[in-house]
């Protein structure tokens, strides 16, 4: 979903492709309404969410995609527009963590989006600015790995932050 086509230049894209593993084929889907790169997303209740990003300016756009009907719907914008944030889904909420804010460099903002209610909630700030970090979840905790804390690509962080969401299950069981 979205991104930057080609190797040079920062041109935001609205393209959406889907992959069918049974046919081993890619197919074009309906374009995302807001072209952007550096966005984050999540999947909740069979819907795909495209959040934030950059399209010539930092974007707070939130769009919901229904793959069954191949249709996009505009949702409530983020509280703090960001690009290059991190995101994970815990207990049907999409957590958007850090990222580059409109006022410059990486930020400390953490928000949770509830798609069922189309509402945002501001959470405790990160202890230090962070963008472009990897984020994973395990048993209700969010692990934020690395990233950058300054403008450009430096300095690169080698730390891990752990955020306890308080959610204690049930957790989906992965097939072995």
N, C-alpha and C positions, 0 to 999 in steps of 0.2 A: 504494500500500500504506500503510495507516494514515493518520495525519495529524490534522488539526484541521478537522472539519466546521463550516460556518458562519463568520460574521465576528467574533463576539465570544466571549470566554471561552476557556479552555484545556481543552477536552474531548478526550481522546485517543480515537482511532478504531481499530477493527480491520478496517474495510472493505477489501475487495480488489476492484478492477475490472480487466477486461482489455479491450483494444481490438482489434477485427478490422478491419484496413484494407481488406480485400477487400469487406466488407459495410458498412464505415463505421458500425460499431455498437459500443457498450460493453455489457459483460455483467458481472453480479455473479459473483464466485467465492467459494470458501470463505473465511470470515473468518480473519484472522491470530489465533492463540491469545492473544497479548498485545496489548491495545489500547495504542497509544502515539502520540506525535508527536515530532518532532525526532530520528527514527531515521535510520540510514544503511543502505545495502545494497550488494549487488553480485550479479552473475550469473556462476556458474562451472559449466561442464559441464551447461548446460541447467536448472540449479536457481537459484532466487532466494533470497537471504539477507536477512532483516530483522534488524538489529543495533542494540541499545541503544535509546535514546530516553527519553521521559518519560511516566509514567502516574500522576501524583500524587507520584512519586519518581523519581529517576534509575534507569534500568533497565539491567541487563547482559544481558538476554535475547537469545538468538540462535535464530532459527527459520528452517528451510529449507522452501521451497515448491517442490513439483513441479507445474508447470503441466499436464503430461500427464495426471496422475491427480487434479489439483485437491486436493492434500493437503499439510498442514503437519506437520513433525517438529521437536521440540525438539532443539537441539544444545547444546554446551558454552557456558556463559555467558562473556562477555568477562572478561578479567583485571581491568580497571578499568571499572566501569559509567560510561557517559557518554551525554549527549544533545547534539545540535547539533554532532556531530563531522563530519569529512569522511571520505570513503571512495573508494577506487579499487581496481581489480583489475589486478594485474600477475602474469603467469606463474601463473595459477590460485590466487593468494592474494589475500585481501581485506585491504587496509591500512586501518586505522581510526586517524585522526590527530586529535589534540587533542580539543576538545569540552568541554562543561561537565561537571564532575565533581560527585559528591555533596557534597563538602566546600565547594562554592561555586565561583564564577567559572570562566573558561576554564583548561584544563590543558595540560600539555606531553607527555602520554603518547602513544606511537605503538606500536601492536600490529599483528601480521600474523596472519590466520586462515587455516589450511590446511583447507578443507572436506573434502578426501579423507581426512585423518587426524583431523578434528575436534579440532584442537589450535591453541592460541594461542602466539605467541612475542613477548616484549617486545623492542622495538627501542630505539635511542637516542632520548632525549627531544628535543622541539623546543627551539630556543634561547630561545623566549619563549612564554608562554601564548597560545593561539589557539582560537577556536570559530567556527562558522558561516562557515568559509572555503570557497571553491571549490577543488576538486582535480581535476586532469587528469593524464593520463600521456602520455608521448611517449618511445619507444625506451628503455623501462626506467627512466625517471626520472619522479618524481612532482613536479608543480608545485602548490604550495599558494598560492593567491592571496587576498590580503586577509583578511577576517574581523574578529573583534573580540577585544580583549585584556583587557577588563574586564567588570564586571557590567553588566547591562542591555544597551544597544545601543552603548555607547561605551567606550573610544575605538575607532574604526574604523581598521583597519590598511590601509596602502597598499603594503605590501611583498609580495614573492614569495619563498618558500622553495623550494629544489630539493633533493630527496632522491634519491640514486642507489641503486636497489635492487640493482644489479649484474647484473640480467638483460639479456642481449644478444641475445635473439631465439630462434626466429624470431618476427617480429611479424606480426599479421594484416594483410593488404592490403585496404584499403577499395576497393570498386568505384567507378569514376569515372563 
